[in-house]
Amino acid sequence: MRYSNTKTARFLSRPNRFVAMVAIDGKAEAVHVKNTGRCKELLIPGSTVVLTNPGGSARKTSYDLIAVYRDGQLINIDSQAPNKAAAEYIYTLYPDAELIKPEYSHGDSRLDFYIEHGGGKPVLMEVKGVTLLEGATALFPDAPTERGVKHLKHLAAWARAGYEACLLFIVQMKLAKLLMPNDVTHPAFGQALREAAAAGGVRVCAVDCKVTEDSMTPDAPVPVVLNRK
């Protein structure tokens, strides 16, 4: 996936989860943050951030904040980017995919993708974007997510009914050597993930991304470790 009209700025503050103040060419300006998560370890005053100007006369701000530099590495924090990257990566996971439907409603949940492959075999897929990196370990979630737990239980029930289910983590950066559930932040998500992978038979996988100031591209698989030793 690619962005247009990008430029860098200096992060100043985040008055609320939707808005950040940045310095553009030395002038303070409000921009929209395309991630309602905490991102406290990334959005640090003085950090270099990447903005995009998508245009549109109805907007309250001219720019969206989509990425941030940390320790020389660019991390994409656009919460809409993982699904776009996943759409590109589906054919790596399911080379024989015949049908792909995004934003698929099933029961009382809306899943990110419905896929048919191998002569019509159905797959439900949920996608989670990962922006938290501790050392070489990517962690999800960075804040409690009851919605994420609900999705895992839905995927597990689908798998127990005899169908294929997949949870795909899109790691929005490079350098991650493995991915683990963030049991410290939300132990219920970690437990639901382990139960889905074991009893429910949900396929759990992760891929990192090459990130530039105007693109994010799925790259290499990242091992998923469900339990700490």
PyMOL commands that set and color helices and strands:
alter all, ss='L'
color gray80, all
select helices_A, chain A and resi 81-93+146-160+187-198
alter helices_A, ss='H'
color red, helices_A
select strands_A, chain A and resi 6-16+19-24+27-33+48-52+64-70+73-76+97-106+109-117+121-130+132-134+137-140+164-171+178-181+203-212+215-221
alter strands_A, ss='S'
color yellow, strands_A
deselect
rebuild
show_as cartoon
